[in-house]
Amino acid sequence: MSTQTVKVEFPGGKKVNARVGNFLIQTDQSVKAGGEASAPEPFDHFLASIATCAGIYALGFCRSRDLPTDGLDLSMVCEGDTKRKMFTRMSLQLTLPRGFPEKYRAGITRAMELCTVKRHIMDAPEFSVELLTPEG
């Protein structure tokens, strides 16, 4: 079993940052929620992780076949249930480059379906919360 640790920091205000390896991912809350809106909110990073994961699979598909990527564009449209305040549908909309070969359309779709983030949502991990106390 492999492990990965994400370290969370609380730099002040409503900012909550995460260290993943050598990278710092910054978050903040909107002004309306008491933050400074200095960085995306945590949920924005969640949405971006889905879209960018699908994007890297689409890009990798094209590059591995020497297909053009000029004009490749990806958007994710999220539709939700306002009562539950939850998204119920996320649609990845990939604009293919001009002249993209018809024979690769199904393949690039299958590649995007391999997105690791999406797979973790579809086969959700178990979550637990452990409370620790400082030593000494």
N, C-alpha and C positions, 0 to 999 in steps of 0.2 A: 504494500500500500504506500502510495506517495503522499507527501504532505506539502502544503504551502502555507506560509503565514503572512497575513496582512496586518500590519501594525497601524493602529489608529491614534491620531494625535488631536488634541483639543487646543488650538492656538488662540482661542478667545472669541468672544461673541458667539455667533451661531455657526462658526466655522468648525468643520470636522474633516480632517484630512487623513488620507491613507497612504502608507508607504508600502509599495509593492516592489520588492527587489530594490533597485537604485532609484526608482521613480516615486515622485510625490504627486498624488492625485488630490487636488484641492476641491472642497465643496463649501458652499455657503447656502443660506436660506434667502429667500426673496425678502425685500424690504417689508412687504405685507406680513411675512411670517417672522419679523423681528431681526432679520439678517441685514447684510449690506449689499447683497446681490453681487458679490465680488467674484463669484465662481459658480459653476453649475450646481444645482441641487443634487443630492445623492441619486434621486430617481432619474434625473436627466442622464447621469452616467450609466445607469442600468439600461435605459433606452438606447443610448449611444453604443453600448457594448453589443447589443443585438445587431444593430444596423452595421456597425463597422466589422463585426465578425462575418456577417454574410458578405460584406464587401470584400474582405480579404480572400474569401473563398472564390468569389467571382473573378477578382483580379488574378488570383493564382491559376484559375482555370484558363483564362485567356493567355497569360504569360507562358504557361507550360505548353501551349499549342501555337505559340508565336502569332496569336490573334491580335489585331489592333485594339487598343484600349482608349484611343482618342474619342471622346464623346460618351464613354461609359459613365453612367450616372446612376446613383441609387438613392432612393428616398424610402422612408418607412412611415406609413400613415397609420396612426393609432386611433381606433374608435372605442368609445367606452360607455359604460353604464354610469350615468350621473348619480343615481341613487347610491350605488355601492362605491362610487369613486374609484373604479377599477377599469382598466382597459380589457375589453373582451375580444378584440381582434387587432392584430398587427399585420399589416400588408406591406411586404417588401416589393417595391416597384423598381425594377431594373430597366434602365434605358440602354439598349445595346448600341454599339457604334454603328455608324452607317456601313452597310454592306456586310454585316455580321452573318457568317454562313448559317443557313437554315439547319444544317445537319448538327450544329452544336447547341441549338436552343434548349433541347431537353437536358443535355449534359451540363450546361451552366446552371440550370435550375436544380439539378441533382447535387451539384457541387455546393450551391448555397444552402441546401437542406442539411449539409454536413456541419454547419456552423456549431461549434462547441458550446457556445452560450445557449443557443436554442435547444440543443440536445440536453443540457443541464436543466432547462426549464421543463422540457417534456418528460424527463426521467429525473424528477426532483430529488436532490440529496436530502438526507435527514438533517434537521437543524437542532442544535442544543444550545443552551446558555449555561455557562459555568461562572459562578461568582468566586473570585479569589480574594484573599486578603494579603496585604503586604507582609513580607517576612520581617520579624524583629519587632 
